[in-house]
C-alpha cells in the first residue's frame, strides 16, 4: 500500500454486527461481506461506494481520507477493491514523494536531522501530509504542490476558475517564458494574481499571491469564519501602466489584476534568465566591486556582525542569480546585522570626487516572508559620519533575486564607506529562514575616462 500504512493481514477479529457505513446488519445474509486487511468488516457494496466517491477530482484538492477504513483509519485494502484503490494508491505514493521534496525545501535542517531516525522522518512526512495541499493537474494528470491546507480549507474553491487546475509546468504561461518548463518549474517567478508584485505564495492550486494580497485574502476568510456575513470580494489592485516596473504581457500596456485566470503571469525564469521583456539587473558603468566576499563564498570573512543581533549564515544557493555564484547569506527570525567598511582612500585618488553605488541582491523563501534593509555610511578620516543613506524596510521578493541600490553623489571629506545589511524573517521561525542576500557591492561609478583619472592603479 501507499503511505506508511501496511497492507499486511491483521490478526484482529472484528466482532461488530453492523456495517459502519450503512449501519445495517452484517450477518443477515442479504449483502456480500468483505474483511479489509486491517481486520474490519463491511458490506462490499458500501465500501465500494465510499471508494468511488473518494476518487480524485481535478476540481478539488487531493484528500485521501475517503480511502481509509472508517473504524481505524488504515487504508482500505482487499482484492475485490483493487480496481478502486489502484489509482489512489499510485497517487498517494506520488504525493508522498512531493511531500518529501517540499520538506527538504521548507525544513532542510529538520529533514537532515531526521536522516537516520525513521520515527522522526515519518512524523515529518505525516505533518507534511496534513499541512500541504496537493492537486491533480488537468494537463499531465499528475499531482502537484498547490499551497497549504490552511489556505485551502479556509475558503476552498472560492478563488478557482471554471477551468481545470494545471500545474505550473503545464501552464502555457510558463512555457511562453521558459523553454525548459519541466526542469525549471521551481525557478519561475510568478506575478501576484491581484496586483503587479512578484508572488510570495501559491494557494488553491493555481492562485498566486504576494504577501500583501495573501494577508488581504486571509482577512476575508477570517471575516467569514467569524460569522460576519457574506464573504467580501477580494478586489484587484489596478496596474499603474507605464510606470509599473514589471514586464507586461505581450501586446498589453498594463497588467490585468483580479480573480480571473488571465491575471496570472510568469515574469521570468530565474534559472535560464529568460524573459520576454528582457529582464536584466541594471549595471551602471563603474569600477570593480570593492567588497570582500560578497556572497559568502569564504564564509563570513570580511564581515562584522553587530552585537546583540542575530547572525547571518552562509548557505548553498538554491535559486541561481547567475551561472557562477553558488552561495548566499541568509538571516534568521531576529534582525541579523552585518557590516563591512571599504577604505576608499586605498582605491581612489580623490575619494571626495567619487560617485558611489552600494547595492545587494535580496530574496525570500516562498513559504516564509522576510524583510530586508540596507544602509550606507560615509565617514571622514576621523571616522566621523558625514553622510548616511538607507532604504526603508522592504519585503524581500519570494524565489526572485531583486537588486537594491543606494547611490551617493560626491561627498566632501569622504574617506571610507560602510555597508550595513539587515535581514530577518516575518514569521519568527526557528532557524535561518529569513531574507537571503548575495552580490553585496560597493563601486565607484563613472565613465572609463573618469575611472582612469580617479582610481589608483589596480582598482579598476
Buried (B, 14 or more C-beta within 10 A) or exposed (E): BBBEBEBEEBEEEBEEEEBBBBEEEBEEEEBEEBBBBBBBBBBBBBBBBBBEEBEBEBBBBBBBEBBBBBBBEBBBBBEEBEEBBEEBBEBBEBBBEBBBEBBEBBBBEBBEEBEEEEEBBEEBBEBBBEBBBBBBBBBEEEBBBBBBBEBBEBBBEBBBBEEBBBBBBBBEBBBBBBEBBEEBBBBBBBBBBBBBBBBBBBBBBBBBBBBBBBEBBBEBBEBBEEEEEEEEEBEBBBBEEEEBEBBBBEEEEBBBBBBEBEBBBBBBBBBBBBBBEEBEBEEEEBBBBBBEBBBBEEEBEBBEBBEEBBBBBBEEBBBBBEEEBEBBBBBBBBBBBBBBBBEBBEBBEEBBBBBBBBBBBBBBBBBBBBBBBBBBBBBBEEEEEBBEBEBEEBBBBBBBBBBBBBBBEEBEBBBBBBBBBBBBBBEEBEBBBBBBBBBBBBBBBBEEEBBEEBBEEEBE
